[in-house]
Amino acid sequence: MTIKEAQNNVDEWIKTYGVRYFSELTNMAILTEEVGELARIMARTYGDQSFKQSDLSKNLADEMADIFWVIICLANQTGVDLEEAFRKNIEKKTMRDSTRHKENEKLNTNNY
């Protein structure tokens, strides 16, 4: 599935099952909530915190997909073509950082 197809699929789902998009501000708040849920899993899986019983049913991939869903909603609401925006973003990063990371001593050592 392309990003454009994902945007179309979300739009069709919203029109079929969701009645309408939540407001942009509501979706921004939902995005923040979803990022927090991802952070909770990351902290417990890769960080020093232990899992609580209520955390055990959470799924890393599903939380990432929830974030992607809300980003797509916001893009659809604001007229952003995410596929084109992402292509341009990669070009920008490539031009800006083509040698920056290769020359970063912190990245080129095994001292984490």
SULLIN-V860129 format. One line per field, one symbol per residue. ss: DSSP state (~ for helix, > for strand, _ for the rest). burial: + if it has 9 or more other ideal C-beta (glycine too) atoms within 8 Angstrom, else -. Layout:
ss->???
burial->???
//
This chain:
ss->__~~~~~~~~~~~~~~~~_____~~~~~~~~~~~~~~~~~~~~~~_______~~~____~~~~~~~~~~~~~~~~~~~___~~~~~~~~~~~~~~~~_______________
burial->---+-++-+++-++------+-----++-++--++-++-+++++----------+--+-+--++-++++++++++++---+++-++--------------------------
//
